[in-house]
Amino acid sequence: MKAIICKTFQAPENLTVTEIADPVPEPHEVLLKIRATGLGYVDALTVAGLYQIKPDLPFIPGNEIVGSIESLGSQVKHLRVGQRVLAMPARGGLAEKVCLPEASCISLPDSITSTAAASFLINYCTAYHGLITLGAIKKGENILILGASGGVGMAAIDVAISQGAIVYAAASSEKKRKACLLAGAKETIDYSQPQWRDELKVKLDGKALNLVYDPVGGEYAEPALRSLSPEGRFLVVGFASGSIPKLPLNLTLLKRISIIGVNWGGYIGAQPGASRPVVNALIQWIHEGHLHPDAGETYPLEQSGIAMKNMLDRKAIGKTIISLE
């Protein structure tokens, strides 16, 4: 089979396709033919050796996959050949096939396409965990989403709107801001401008800013924190800017603001049973038309490295998908 193997930490665009033997399932595993793999910013950082957690080399990147079952291990009881499933392996998504435990596979309804399913797993679970479980977002509340045109931001827009919230989307180019409007944001903010807080204030027109969803960090975090209204919630999702901000904690005291860390991976690592109910709820909402995940940009397996480079260069809009169909 074909696979992308990272043998040394390197610039992602240098990755190439390698031919390796097909994996063979253990008794409790299924062999999946991968249909689509979702890529995140962390995947690109990991390949480049820039992420805080470094896997053992060599490894096959990719941990958001949709596949169809090609064969079953002897002890598999609840799945069947040909069934389409969603899974999140630790590694192995950038390949034509992968073996996974039966227990880690989640059945997909026919109404959800492979690219849509690969678009939602980590980003939508993170948005659900951050906005609903931790942020307690309410109908009619106003939320500022930083880096709103990326895969993480687009998922947050979708989930926030599904809860009746009003979205103010911050993005750095006209093309990105148009994508946010098409995704349902009420207003967009050009946060590449030094006085972007003034633009936000004008568009809020006296209304409270209740939440900030921040997957970017860096120089944008403090202005966003200062823009929150009293009793607002600041959701720390990540640091795509590459810089971890130092926030003035006196503001949390003066404004009674909560700063909340949103670490979906850490949460389900500590509580493995917590993921399936969230995933099942999201699948149901997609099936019912309340959520609308979709691929932002789609690449073939051979262009996985280029796809990752575009993410690192902050050129990607929406969720990046590697399609193997």
Order of alpha helices (4+ residues) and beta strands (2+ residues): beta-beta-beta-alpha-beta-beta-beta-beta-alpha-beta-alpha-beta-alpha-beta-alpha-beta-alpha-beta-alpha-beta-alpha-alpha-beta-alpha-beta
